[in-house]
C-alpha cells in the first residue's frame, strides 16, 4: 500500500506538526461503481476528477489506496462522510 493518491492541496499544518497526531485515510476496493467512488472523492476529499480516478484504479488493482493524510480530526471528518456514503475506508494512525 505504498501508492499515495492524495489531494494536490494538502491541508495547512502548523510548524509544530510533530506534536499533532496525524493519520492516513485509506480507500479499499469494493463493489461500488467507479463513477460513484470518483464523485465521493471529489466531493469529500476535494480531489481533482483525474486524481480520484487514479485512486479508484489503484484500489481496484492493489486492493487499497491512501487517499488523504493530515490531522486526525480532519481525517475523521472525511472518514465519517465516506462511511456515510457506504465506501470501504479506514484510518491508519501515524507515529512520529
C-alpha positions, 0 to 999 in steps of 0.5 A: 500500500505504498501508492499515495493518491492524495489531494494536490492541496494538502491541508495547512499544518502548523510548524509544530506538526510533530506534536499533532497526531496525524493519520492516513485515510485509506480507500479499499476496493469494493463493489461500488461503481467507479463513477460513484467512488470518483464523485465521493472523492471529489466531493469529500476529499476535494480531489481533482476528477483525474486524481480520484480516478487514479485512486479508484484504479489503484484500489481496484488493482492493489486492493487499497489506496491512501487517499488523504493524510493530515490531522486526525480530526480532519481525517475523521471528518472525511472518514465519517462522510465516506462511511456515510456514503457506504465506501470501504475506508479506514484510518491508519494512525501515524507515529512520529 
